[in-house]
Amino acid sequence: MKKQSFLVSLNTDQNDYQHQQAVAAEEAAQRLGIDIRVVFADNDAINQSQQLLSVIQSSGQRPVGIVCQPVGTGLAQVAMAAVSAGIGWAVLNREVDYLPQLRKRYQVPIFGVSVDQEEVGKIQGAQIATLLPEGGLVLFIQGPAVNPAVQVRASGMYSTKPNNVQIRALRGRWTEESGYETVSSWLRLSTSHQTPISLVASQNDAMALGARKAFEQHTAGTERDMWTKLPFTGCDACPGKGQEWVRKGLLNASVLIPSTAGLALEMFVRHLQSGGQPPETTLIQPTSYPPIDKLIPVRSRP
């Protein structure tokens, strides 16, 4: 019997968490006895839409389901095109408002699997509170504004950070290179070198590492020692990447964000066999890496 085939659409192959998603999907496919094709959108929402529509509208063999982590918007029109063509749709790590309507009209599996993004931010705020018991100024590197998870994580962080911690926000694009470029540009401002930063927090580990490299390369002597000895935190805690950086002391903490792609494929296969709909939304909980009570507080920069 021919194997069921699925398409997995991810943001970029230049991001550790997206790579982890791809690995999780491949492992699930082997375990489930299905075929998958993984495509990356190069962090381009238009490119992602075109990739998906070309598959949906193909006259050849189409997948039975699409597992998609959107780059920008929730891809409502693409989701409609997929389910209208009899292709199931699973959206990853994104809150979208169109699932209930589609589930009422179509019988193919239509659902979402997401990490609790607000909890990601709350954990990061709690890490900041533990690392900076005396308070201070945090340089906060966020992801791209087009991604709704960025604001949800930020809101969670603001809800748990102490009142004696202030935030200076910068914008990155989820990659190590963008973290490096963002901090390099900030350091070119005449006021930056005198800004009393106490901690550098990033919405993912790659940008945090890029920020550290920028401080190493654009400062010297005692100033470089001061910047690189600051606590750095991130999110993702991927095995071999963020987790290893924490163990090596390059990061003080991260937020472990579980993969969702493998679970989505498991839910697809299970409910295609049973003929029912999966739960509309499944939330997976992140955890602090290391646990909050294992973090060592630091003195604020004078």
C-alpha positions as CSV (number, residue, x, y, z in Angstrom):
1,M,0.0,0.0,0.0
2,K,1.3,3.5,-0.9
3,K,2.4,5.6,2.0
4,Q,0.5,8.7,2.9
5,S,2.4,11.9,2.0
6,F,2.6,15.2,3.9
7,L,4.1,18.6,3.2
8,V,5.9,20.4,6.1
9,S,6.4,24.1,5.5
10,L,8.8,25.9,7.8
11,N,10.3,29.4,8.0
12,T,14.0,29.0,7.3
13,D,16.8,26.5,7.4
14,Q,19.0,29.2,9.1
15,N,17.2,28.9,12.5
16,D,18.0,26.3,15.1
17,Y,14.4,25.8,16.2
18,Q,13.2,25.4,12.6
19,H,16.0,22.9,12.0
20,Q,14.7,21.0,15.1
21,Q,11.2,21.1,13.7
22,A,12.5,19.5,10.5
23,V,14.4,16.8,12.4
24,A,11.3,16.1,14.6
25,A,9.1,15.8,11.5
26,E,11.6,13.4,9.8
27,E,11.7,11.2,13.0
28,A,7.9,11.2,13.2
29,A,7.6,10.2,9.5
30,Q,9.9,7.2,10.0
31,R,8.0,6.2,13.1
32,L,4.6,6.5,11.5
33,G,5.5,5.0,8.1
34,I,4.6,8.1,6.1
35,D,6.4,10.2,3.5
36,I,7.1,13.9,4.1
37,R,8.6,16.7,2.1
38,V,10.1,19.6,4.1
39,V,10.3,23.0,2.4
40,F,11.7,26.2,3.8
41,A,10.3,29.7,3.0
42,D,13.6,31.7,3.5
43,N,11.7,33.9,6.0
44,D,9.6,35.2,3.2
45,A,5.8,35.1,3.6
46,I,5.0,35.6,-0.1
47,N,7.5,32.9,-1.0
48,Q,5.8,30.6,1.5
49,S,2.3,31.2,0.1
50,Q,3.6,30.6,-3.4
51,Q,5.3,27.3,-2.4
52,L,2.1,26.1,-0.7
53,L,-0.3,27.1,-3.5
54,S,1.9,25.5,-6.2
55,V,1.5,22.2,-4.3
56,I,-2.2,22.7,-3.6
57,Q,-3.0,23.6,-7.2
58,S,-0.8,20.9,-8.7
59,S,-2.3,18.4,-11.1
60,G,0.0,15.7,-9.9
61,Q,0.0,13.7,-6.7
62,R,-0.9,16.0,-3.8
63,P,-0.2,15.5,-0.1
64,V,-3.0,14.3,2.3
65,G,-2.0,17.0,4.7
66,I,0.1,20.2,5.2
67,V,1.9,21.0,8.4
68,C,2.8,24.7,8.3
69,Q,4.5,27.2,10.6
70,P,3.6,30.6,9.0
71,V,6.3,33.2,8.4
72,G,3.9,36.2,8.6
73,T,0.2,36.0,8.7
74,G,-1.8,32.9,9.5
75,L,-2.2,32.1,5.8
76,A,-6.0,32.0,6.0
77,Q,-6.5,32.0,2.2
78,V,-3.9,29.3,1.7
79,A,-5.6,27.2,4.4
80,M,-8.9,27.6,2.6
81,A,-7.4,26.5,-0.7
82,A,-5.9,23.5,0.9
83,V,-9.0,22.2,2.7
84,S,-11.1,23.0,-0.4
85,A,-8.9,20.6,-2.3
86,G,-9.3,17.9,0.3
87,I,-5.9,18.5,1.9
88,G,-5.8,18.6,5.7
89,W,-4.2,21.6,7.4
90,A,-2.2,21.9,10.6
91,V,-0.9,25.3,11.7
92,L,2.1,25.4,14.1
93,N,3.0,27.9,16.8
94,R,0.4,30.5,15.7
95,E,-3.0,31.6,17.0
96,V,-5.4,31.9,14.1
97,D,-9.1,32.7,14.1
98,Y,-10.1,30.8,11.0
99,L,-9.9,27.2,12.3
100,P,-13.5,27.0,13.7
101,Q,-15.1,28.2,10.5
102,L,-13.1,25.7,8.4
103,R,-13.7,22.8,10.7
104,K,-17.5,23.4,10.4
105,R,-17.4,23.3,6.6
106,Y,-14.8,20.6,5.8
107,Q,-14.2,17.0,7.0
108,V,-10.4,16.8,6.6
109,P,-8.3,17.3,9.8
110,I,-7.9,21.0,10.5
111,F,-6.2,22.0,13.7
112,G,-3.3,23.9,15.4
113,V,-0.4,22.8,17.6
114,S,1.4,25.5,19.4
115,V,3.9,26.2,22.2
116,D,2.3,28.5,24.8
117,Q,4.0,31.6,23.6
118,E,2.8,33.8,26.5
119,E,4.3,31.2,28.9
120,V,7.6,31.4,27.0
121,G,7.7,35.2,27.8
122,K,6.6,34.7,31.4
123,I,9.5,32.2,31.9
124,Q,11.9,34.7,30.4
125,G,10.7,37.4,32.7
126,A,11.1,35.1,35.7
127,Q,14.6,34.3,34.6
128,I,15.4,38.0,34.4
129,A,13.9,38.5,37.9
130,T,16.1,35.7,39.3
131,L,19.3,36.8,37.6
132,L,18.8,40.5,38.5
133,P,17.5,40.6,42.0
134,E,18.7,44.2,42.3
135,G,17.1,45.2,39.1
136,G,18.7,47.0,36.2
137,L,18.4,47.7,32.4
138,V,17.9,44.8,30.0
139,L,18.8,45.0,26.3
140,F,15.9,43.0,24.8
141,I,16.3,41.6,21.3
142,Q,12.9,40.7,19.8
143,G,12.0,38.8,16.6
144,P,10.4,40.4,13.5
145,A,7.3,42.5,14.1
146,V,5.3,40.6,11.5
147,N,5.3,37.5,13.7
148,P,2.5,37.6,16.3
149,A,4.4,35.3,18.7
150,V,6.9,38.1,19.2
151,Q,4.4,40.4,20.9
152,V,2.8,37.6,22.8
153,R,6.2,36.6,24.2
154,A,7.0,40.2,25.0
155,S,3.7,40.7,26.8
156,G,4.4,37.6,28.9
157,M,7.9,38.8,29.8
158,Y,6.6,42.3,30.8
159,S,4.0,40.6,33.0
160,T,6.6,38.8,35.1
161,K,9.7,41.0,35.1
162,P,10.1,43.1,38.3
163,N,9.3,46.8,38.4
164,N,12.9,47.5,39.1
165,V,13.9,46.1,35.7
166,Q,13.7,48.4,32.6
167,I,13.7,47.3,29.0
168,R,15.6,48.7,26.0
169,A,14.2,46.8,23.0
170,L,15.9,46.1,19.7
171,R,14.6,44.2,16.7
172,G,16.2,41.1,15.0
173,R,15.1,38.4,12.5
174,W,15.6,35.1,14.5
175,T,19.1,34.4,13.1
176,E,22.5,34.7,14.7
177,E,23.5,37.1,11.9
178,S,20.6,39.4,12.6
179,G,21.5,39.5,16.4
180,Y,25.0,40.4,15.5
181,E,23.9,43.1,13.0
182,T,21.3,44.6,15.4
183,V,23.8,44.9,18.3
184,S,26.6,46.1,16.0
185,S,24.3,48.9,14.8
186,W,23.3,49.8,18.4
187,L,26.9,50.0,19.4
188,R,27.6,52.5,16.7
189,L,25.4,55.0,18.6
190,S,27.5,57.4,20.7
191,T,25.4,56.8,23.8
192,S,25.4,53.0,23.7
193,H,28.8,52.4,25.3
194,Q,27.8,54.4,28.3
195,T,24.4,52.7,28.7
196,P,24.4,50.7,32.0
197,I,23.0,47.4,30.6
198,S,22.7,44.7,33.2
199,L,21.6,41.8,31.1
200,V,21.0,40.9,27.4
201,A,17.8,38.9,26.8
202,S,16.8,37.6,23.3
203,Q,13.7,36.0,22.0
204,N,15.8,33.2,20.7
205,D,19.2,31.7,21.4
206,A,20.7,32.4,17.9
207,M,20.2,36.2,18.2
208,A,21.6,36.1,21.8
209,L,24.8,34.4,20.5
210,G,25.0,36.9,17.7
211,A,24.7,39.8,20.2
212,R,27.5,38.3,22.3
213,K,29.7,38.1,19.2
214,A,29.0,41.8,18.4
215,F,30.1,42.8,21.9
216,E,33.2,40.7,21.5
217,Q,34.2,42.2,18.1
218,H,33.2,45.8,18.5
219,T,34.6,46.5,22.0
220,A,38.1,46.0,23.4
221,G,40.0,45.7,26.7
222,T,38.1,46.3,29.9
223,E,35.0,47.4,28.1
224,R,34.8,44.1,26.2
225,D,35.3,42.2,29.5
226,M,32.4,44.2,31.0
227,W,30.0,43.5,28.1
228,T,30.8,39.8,27.6
229,K,30.6,39.1,31.3
230,L,27.0,40.3,31.4
231,P,24.3,37.5,31.7
232,F,22.8,36.5,28.3
233,T,19.5,34.7,28.0
234,G,17.6,33.3,25.0
235,C,14.8,30.9,24.0
236,D,14.6,27.6,22.1
237,A,17.2,25.5,24.1
238,C,17.7,23.2,21.1
239,P,19.9,20.1,21.8
240,G,23.5,20.7,20.5
241,K,22.8,24.5,20.2
242,G,21.1,26.5,23.0
243,Q,21.5,23.8,25.6
244,E,25.2,23.4,24.7
245,W,25.7,27.2,24.9
246,V,24.2,27.3,28.4
247,R,26.5,24.4,29.5
248,K,29.5,26.3,28.1
249,G,28.5,29.5,29.8
250,L,27.8,31.5,26.6
251,L,24.2,31.8,27.8
252,N,23.1,31.9,31.4
253,A,19.6,30.6,30.6
254,S,17.2,29.7,27.8
255,V,13.6,28.6,27.5
256,L,13.1,25.1,26.2
257,I,10.6,25.2,23.4
258,P,9.4,21.7,22.4
259,S,9.0,20.8,18.7
260,T,5.4,20.8,17.5
261,A,5.9,19.4,13.9
262,G,6.2,15.8,15.0
263,L,3.2,15.9,17.2
264,A,1.1,17.5,14.4
265,L,2.0,14.6,12.1
266,E,1.1,12.1,14.7
267,M,-2.3,13.8,15.2
268,F,-2.8,13.9,11.5
269,V,-2.2,10.2,11.0
270,R,-4.3,9.2,14.0
271,H,-7.3,11.2,12.9
272,L,-7.1,10.3,9.3
273,Q,-7.4,6.7,10.4
274,S,-10.3,7.3,12.8
275,G,-12.1,9.8,10.5
276,G,-12.5,12.4,13.3
277,Q,-11.2,15.9,13.9
278,P,-8.3,16.5,16.2
279,P,-8.7,19.0,19.0
280,E,-8.9,22.5,17.5
281,T,-5.8,23.7,19.4
282,T,-3.2,21.8,21.4
283,L,-0.9,23.9,23.6
284,I,2.5,22.5,24.6
285,Q,4.2,24.0,27.7
286,P,7.8,25.4,27.6
287,T,10.2,25.1,30.5
288,S,13.1,27.0,31.9
289,Y,16.6,25.7,30.9
290,P,18.1,25.3,33.5
291,P,15.2,25.4,36.1
292,I,14.6,28.8,37.6
293,D,15.8,27.6,41.0
294,K,19.2,26.6,39.5
295,L,20.0,30.1,38.2
296,I,22.7,32.1,39.9
297,P,21.8,35.8,40.6
298,V,24.3,38.4,39.4
299,R,25.0,41.9,40.7
300,S,23.7,44.7,38.5
301,R,26.2,46.8,36.5
302,P,27.0,50.0,38.4
